[in-house]
Amino acid sequence: MANIIEIECPACHSSLWVDVEKKVVVQHKKSKKKTFASFDDLLTKEKEKKEKVDERFLMARDLEQAKKKKAEEIFKKSLGDK
C-alpha cells in the first residue's frame, strides 16, 4: 500500500501529494489563495482590512451606547410612572 502525504508549498501555497515509498509527486493542485504582486500590495490590503475592522468596532460601540441610553430612558420613565 502506498504511503502518500500531502505537503503545502510555503512559497505558492500549492498542494502536493507525494508517494514517500517511490519518492514521486502523485498529484498537485494550485492554490486558490491570492498571491500579491508585491509586499507593498499586501501591506495596503492589510491596512484596508484593519481600517474596516476599526470602523465596524466603532459602529458596534455606538450602537451599544444607543441601546444603553434607550434602556436607561425606559427605566427612568417606568420609575416615574409609579
C-alpha positions as CSV (number, residue, x, y, z in Angstrom):
1,M,0.0,0.0,0.0
2,A,1.3,3.4,-1.0
3,N,2.2,5.8,1.8
4,I,1.0,9.2,0.4
5,I,1.4,12.5,2.2
6,E,0.1,16.0,1.4
7,I,2.5,18.9,1.5
8,E,1.8,22.6,1.1
9,C,4.4,24.7,-0.6
10,P,5.4,27.6,1.6
11,A,6.0,29.9,-1.3
12,C,3.0,29.5,-3.6
13,H,0.6,27.5,-1.2
14,S,0.0,24.8,-3.8
15,S,-0.7,21.3,-2.5
16,L,1.5,18.4,-3.4
17,W,0.7,14.7,-2.8
18,V,3.9,12.7,-2.5
19,D,4.3,8.9,-2.5
20,V,7.1,8.6,0.1
21,E,7.9,5.0,-0.8
22,K,8.5,5.8,-4.5
23,K,9.6,9.4,-3.8
24,V,7.4,10.9,-6.6
25,V,4.8,13.5,-6.8
26,V,1.5,11.8,-7.4
27,Q,-0.7,14.8,-7.7
28,H,-0.6,18.6,-7.4
29,K,-3.2,21.3,-7.0
30,K,-2.7,25.0,-7.5
31,S,-3.6,27.3,-4.6
32,K,-6.8,29.3,-4.6
33,K,-5.2,31.8,-2.2
34,K,-4.4,35.2,-3.6
35,T,-0.8,35.9,-4.2
36,F,0.2,39.5,-4.1
37,A,2.3,41.2,-6.7
38,S,4.5,42.9,-4.1
39,F,4.9,43.3,-0.4
40,D,3.5,46.8,-0.7
41,D,0.3,45.5,-2.2
42,L,0.0,43.1,0.7
43,L,0.6,45.9,3.3
44,T,-2.0,48.0,1.6
45,K,-4.6,45.2,1.7
46,E,-3.9,44.5,5.3
47,K,-4.2,48.2,6.2
48,E,-7.6,48.4,4.5
49,K,-8.8,45.3,6.4
50,K,-7.7,46.9,9.7
51,E,-9.5,50.1,8.9
52,K,-12.7,48.3,8.1
53,V,-12.4,46.3,11.4
54,D,-11.8,49.5,13.3
55,E,-14.8,51.1,11.6
56,R,-17.1,48.2,12.4
57,F,-15.9,48.2,16.0
58,L,-16.8,51.9,16.4
59,M,-20.2,51.4,14.8
60,A,-20.9,48.5,17.2
61,R,-19.7,50.6,20.2
62,D,-22.0,53.5,19.1
63,L,-24.9,51.0,18.7
64,E,-24.3,49.6,22.2
65,Q,-24.2,53.1,23.7
66,A,-27.5,54.0,22.0
67,K,-29.1,50.8,23.3
68,K,-27.9,51.6,26.8
69,K,-29.2,55.1,26.6
70,K,-32.6,53.9,25.4
71,A,-32.7,51.3,28.2
72,E,-31.9,53.9,30.8
73,E,-34.7,56.2,29.4
74,I,-37.2,53.4,29.6
75,F,-36.1,52.5,33.1
76,K,-36.4,56.2,34.3
77,K,-39.7,56.5,32.6
78,S,-41.0,53.4,34.3
79,L,-39.8,54.7,37.7
80,G,-41.6,58.0,37.1
81,D,-44.9,56.3,36.3
82,K,-45.2,54.7,39.7
